[in-house]
């Protein structure tokens, strides 16, 4: 997942390695957004304060169709809870 302030064509070589693209500003018809679609990569353009809201290391869930972008919280089953025997 790549979160950027603006779409820049210089980022195009990174697209094949990404799982998603989120930009604070830009146009859905920009060169990079069009390339992302050609790679089948979900992209959201116009995500308010995305760089501040999703600093490096933040797990992000996104829907390229609706434009929904949110920080992902760990699932309850990801937390190690001691069993009766471990207590």
RAPE-V118392 format. One record per residue. N is the residue number from 1. RES is the residue in one letter. SS is DSSP state (helix for helix, strand for strand, loop for the rest). Layout:
N;RES;SS
N;RES;SS
This chain:
1;X;loop
2;X;strand
3;X;strand
4;X;strand
5;X;strand
6;X;strand
7;X;loop
8;X;loop
9;X;helix
10;X;helix
11;X;helix
12;X;helix
13;X;helix
14;X;helix
15;X;helix
16;X;helix
17;X;helix
18;X;loop
19;X;loop
20;X;strand
21;X;strand
22;X;strand
23;X;strand
24;X;strand
25;X;strand
26;X;loop
27;X;loop
28;X;loop
29;X;loop
30;X;loop
31;X;helix
32;X;helix
33;X;helix
34;X;helix
35;X;helix
36;X;helix
37;X;helix
38;X;helix
39;X;loop
40;X;loop
41;X;loop
42;X;strand
43;X;strand
44;X;strand
45;X;strand
46;X;loop
47;X;loop
48;X;loop
49;X;loop
50;X;helix
51;X;helix
52;X;helix
53;X;helix
54;X;loop
55;X;loop
56;X;loop
57;X;loop
58;X;loop
59;X;loop
60;X;strand
61;X;strand
62;X;strand
63;X;strand
64;X;loop
65;X;loop
66;X;loop
67;X;loop
68;X;strand
69;X;strand
70;X;strand
71;X;strand
72;X;loop
73;X;loop
74;X;loop
75;X;loop
76;X;helix
77;X;helix
78;X;helix
79;X;loop
80;X;loop
81;X;loop
82;X;loop
83;X;loop
84;X;loop
85;X;loop
86;X;loop
87;X;loop
